[in-house]
Amino acid sequence: MHVHVSHPDGEAKFWLKPEVELATQAGNVSRYGLWLLVGDEELFLPFEQFPWFRDASIEKISLVERPTADHL
């Protein structure tokens, strides 16, 4: 869950869970995990459950593939 805040000087995105946190410039990565848009659904992948993403570069994370409808 997140919220967008608009201001004449720009826009910011804040994650609301697991705690309120300003989104990074990478957009969908926080210190707790990453958000992935799959179709029209946003999924949160916590580093606690998906540790291999913790040290991955943004470039690597952006290369997520969907080989079948229920696998990433």
Summary of the structure (lengths in Angstrom):
residues: 72
radius of gyration: 13.2
end to end distance: 20.8
largest distance: 42.4
contacts: 133
relative contact order: 0.13
helix: 10%
strand: 40%
